[in-house]
């Protein structure tokens, strides 16, 4: 690329010429970019229909759900609690349980900070596994 500065005349240089390597890499990049969309394949999947009765039975089981409601309040299994009461309520619920699993359900307008604070309170209460419930489907569109 550049001539060596210094005393010697036209002797061989020991610099690596990377221009051909970059050319090859660019050609390979273009080839991969062209062939990637062609390599995608779709396959048929049969998903069982949603059964609303099973969903209602699951919520009535022994699972504990911490709900962050849209109005800024908190609820554990539909029983309202203040933010300052969460730690005591979670200790009361989870101390006798061997499996320390909590599900968190949030309203769409709640901030990420609120969710992290709720997770921090739950972790402080000894909960080992925290899961998140999927959003509720809207009734207007399927």
C-alpha positions in Angstrom: 0.0 0.0 0.0 2.6 2.6 1.0 6.2 2.6 0.3 8.5 1.9 3.2 10.3 5.0 4.5 13.9 4.5 5.1 17.1 3.7 3.6 16.7 0.6 1.4 16.0 0.8 -2.3 13.7 -1.5 -4.1 13.8 -4.5 -1.8 10.8 -6.7 -1.0 8.3 -5.3 1.5 6.8 -7.3 4.3 3.4 -5.6 4.4 0.3 -7.6 3.9 -1.8 -6.5 1.0 -5.4 -6.7 2.4 -7.1 -5.3 -0.7 -7.7 -8.7 -2.4 -9.0 -10.1 0.9 -11.5 -7.2 1.3 -12.7 -7.7 -2.3 -13.4 -11.4 -1.6 -15.2 -10.6 1.6 -17.4 -8.0 -0.1 -18.3 -10.5 -2.8 -19.1 -13.1 -0.2 -21.2 -10.6 1.7 -23.2 -9.7 -1.4 -23.7 -13.4 -2.2 -25.0 -14.2 1.3 -27.3 -11.1 1.2 -28.8 -12.3 -2.0 -29.2 -16.0 -1.0 -30.6 -15.4 2.5 -34.2 -14.4 1.5 -34.2 -17.4 -0.9 -33.3 -19.9 1.9 -36.3 -19.0 4.1 -38.9 -21.7 4.1 -42.4 -21.7 5.4 -44.1 -24.7 7.0 -47.6 -25.5 7.9 -48.4 -25.6 11.7 -51.7 -26.7 13.2 -52.4 -24.8 16.4 -55.2 -26.1 18.6 -58.1 -23.6 19.1 -58.0 -21.5 22.2 -60.2 -22.9 25.0 -61.4 -20.2 27.3 -62.6 -22.7 30.0 -59.1 -24.0 30.5 -57.8 -20.4 30.9 -60.3 -19.7 33.6 -59.4 -22.9 35.4 -55.7 -22.0 35.3 -56.3 -18.7 36.9 -58.3 -20.4 39.7 -55.4 -22.7 40.5 -52.7 -22.2 43.2 -50.8 -19.7 41.0 -50.1 -16.3 42.5 -50.5 -13.4 40.1 -49.2 -9.9 41.0 -51.2 -7.4 38.9 -50.0 -3.9 38.2 -53.2 -2.2 37.3 -53.7 0.7 34.9 -54.7 3.1 37.7 -51.4 2.7 39.5 -52.6 0.2 42.1 -51.3 -3.3 42.8 -53.3 -6.5 43.4 -52.3 -10.1 44.3 -54.9 -12.6 42.9 -57.4 -9.7 42.5 -57.0 -8.6 46.1 -55.8 -4.9 46.2 -52.7 -3.9 48.0 -50.7 -0.7 48.4 -47.1 -0.6 47.2 -45.9 -0.5 50.8 -48.0 -3.6 51.7 -46.6 -5.8 48.9 -43.6 -7.0 50.8 -45.5 -8.2 53.8 -48.2 -9.7 51.7 -45.7 -11.6 49.5 -43.9 -12.9 52.6 -47.2 -14.0 54.1 -48.1 -15.9 50.9 -44.8 -17.4 49.9 -43.0 -18.2 53.3 -45.0 -21.5 53.8 -44.8 -22.5 50.1 -41.9 -24.7 48.9 -42.3 -23.5 45.3 -41.6 -19.8 45.1 -43.2 -18.9 41.7 -44.9 -15.6 40.9 -46.5 -14.3 37.8 -46.6 -10.6 37.0 -49.4 -9.1 34.9 -49.1 -5.5 33.9 -51.4 -3.0 32.3 -50.1 -1.5 29.0 -49.7 2.0 30.4 -47.5 1.0 33.4 -43.9 2.1 33.2 -40.9 -0.3 33.1 -39.7 1.2 36.3 -42.9 0.1 38.1 -42.4 -3.5 36.8 -38.7 -3.6 37.9 -39.7 -2.2 41.4 -42.3 -4.9 41.7 -39.8 -7.6 40.7 -37.3 -6.2 43.2 -39.9 -6.4 46.0 -40.8 -9.9 45.0 -37.1 -11.0 44.9 -36.7 -9.5 48.4 -39.6 -11.6 49.6 -37.8 -14.7 48.6 -39.4 -15.5 45.3 -37.1 -17.5 43.1 -38.9 -17.6 39.7 -40.8 -14.7 38.2 -42.9 -15.1 35.1 -44.9 -12.7 33.0 -48.5 -13.4 31.8 -49.2 -12.7 28.1 -51.4 -9.7 27.3 -55.1 -10.2 27.3 -56.6 -10.5 23.8 -58.8 -7.6 22.9 -62.5 -8.5 22.2 -62.8 -6.3 19.1 -60.2 -8.0 16.9 -59.2 -11.6 16.9 
